[in-house]
């Protein structure tokens, strides 16, 4: 099974493609969809939608795993990220790709065994689980791969 993991954001959307079955996983690709801060929000959203659609065409994932929105203070940022999450879900729905959502602590638990793991621990475990030579960069791509690994481990 091929899963595309997504770490949503409005400056950068991380993505990673993981293929295999539960404990035999391989990373196929990862990266980030970048948007320029000075660009109007509608154009940034359109850029993410177009680029994500191209990635879905290229990788043909069976399922998508998206990290849930988490915020504690900045409501404006949360609302902007929510707009991008909507576009991400729309791209999947347009292709009939099922979408699973995971809270950050669920991803950490599935990847490291602890829902309180720090970012470096998660990144190192992603590197080990996927037998990568180095930790994926940027961080958003590593987070997306972690989300895809989480989905492989959690699905029944």
C-alpha positions in Angstrom: 0.0 0.0 0.0 1.2 3.5 -0.9 0.4 6.4 1.5 1.2 10.1 1.1 1.7 11.8 4.4 0.9 15.5 4.6 2.1 18.1 7.2 -0.2 21.1 6.4 0.9 24.7 6.7 0.5 27.9 4.7 4.2 28.8 4.3 5.2 25.2 3.6 3.3 22.0 3.1 5.4 18.9 3.8 4.7 15.7 1.9 6.2 12.2 1.9 5.4 9.0 0.2 5.8 5.7 2.1 5.1 2.3 0.6 4.8 -1.2 2.1 3.1 -3.0 4.9 3.2 -2.2 8.6 6.7 -3.2 9.5 8.3 -3.4 6.0 8.2 0.2 4.8 10.1 2.1 2.2 10.3 5.8 1.5 9.6 6.7 -2.1 9.9 10.5 -2.1 9.5 13.5 0.1 9.6 17.3 -0.2 7.7 20.5 0.5 5.4 22.7 -1.4 6.6 26.2 -0.6 4.6 29.4 -0.9 5.9 33.0 -0.9 4.9 35.1 2.0 4.2 38.2 -0.1 1.9 36.4 -2.5 -1.9 36.8 -1.9 -3.4 34.0 0.1 -5.7 32.9 -2.8 -2.6 32.4 -5.1 -0.8 30.5 -2.4 -3.8 28.2 -1.9 -4.0 27.7 -5.7 -0.3 26.9 -5.9 -0.6 24.2 -3.1 -3.7 22.7 -4.8 -2.0 22.5 -8.2 1.3 21.1 -6.9 -0.5 18.6 -4.7 -2.5 17.4 -7.6 0.6 16.9 -9.6 2.1 14.9 -6.8 -1.0 12.7 -6.5 -0.9 12.1 -10.3 2.8 11.2 -10.1 2.7 8.9 -7.0 -0.9 7.6 -7.2 -1.3 6.9 -3.4 -3.9 4.5 -2.1 -4.5 6.6 1.0 -3.5 10.0 2.5 -2.5 10.7 6.1 -2.8 14.3 7.3 -1.6 15.7 10.6 -4.4 17.4 12.5 -4.3 21.1 13.1 -2.9 22.0 16.5 -2.7 25.5 17.8 -2.7 27.1 21.2 -2.5 30.9 20.8 -2.6 32.2 17.2 -6.1 31.8 15.9 -5.3 33.7 12.7 -2.6 31.2 11.8 -4.8 28.3 12.6 -7.5 29.6 10.3 -5.0 30.0 7.5 -3.7 26.5 7.9 -7.3 25.2 8.0 -7.8 26.7 4.5 -4.9 24.8 3.2 -6.1 21.6 4.9 -9.4 22.1 3.1 -7.6 22.2 -0.3 -5.5 19.2 0.6 -8.7 17.2 1.5 -10.4 18.4 -1.7 -7.5 17.2 -3.8 -7.8 13.7 -2.2 -11.6 13.6 -2.5 -11.4 14.5 -6.2 -9.4 11.3 -6.7 -11.4 9.1 -4.3 -8.4 8.8 -2.0 -9.3 8.1 1.6 -7.9 10.6 4.2 -7.0 9.7 7.7 -6.1 12.4 10.3 -3.7 12.0 13.2 -3.0 14.3 16.1 0.6 15.2 16.7 0.8 13.0 19.8 -0.6 10.0 17.9 2.1 10.4 15.2 4.8 10.7 17.9 3.4 7.6 19.7 3.3 5.5 16.5 6.8 6.4 15.4 8.7 6.6 18.7 6.6 4.8 21.3 6.1 8.1 23.2 3.4 10.7 22.6 5.8 13.2 24.2 8.8 12.6 22.0 10.6 15.7 20.7 11.1 16.6 17.1 14.6 15.2 16.9 13.5 11.8 18.3 10.7 11.6 15.7 13.0 12.6 12.9 15.6 10.0 13.9 13.0 7.2 14.2 11.7 8.1 10.7 15.2 7.8 9.4 15.6 4.4 11.0 12.2 3.0 10.2 12.6 4.0 6.5 16.3 3.0 6.4 17.3 6.5 5.2 21.0 7.6 5.3 20.1 11.0 6.7 17.1 12.7 8.4 14.8 14.1 5.8 14.9 17.8 5.4 13.2 20.2 5.8 11.4 19.4 9.0 8.0 19.6 7.4 8.9 16.8 5.0 10.1 14.6 7.9 6.9 15.3 9.7 4.9 14.3 6.7 6.8 11.0 6.4 6.2 10.4 10.2 2.5 10.9 9.5 2.6 8.3 6.7 4.5 5.9 8.9 1.9 6.4 11.6 -0.9 5.6 9.2 0.8 2.4 8.2 1.2 1.4 11.8 -2.3 2.4 12.9 -4.5 1.1 10.0 -6.2 -2.2 10.3 
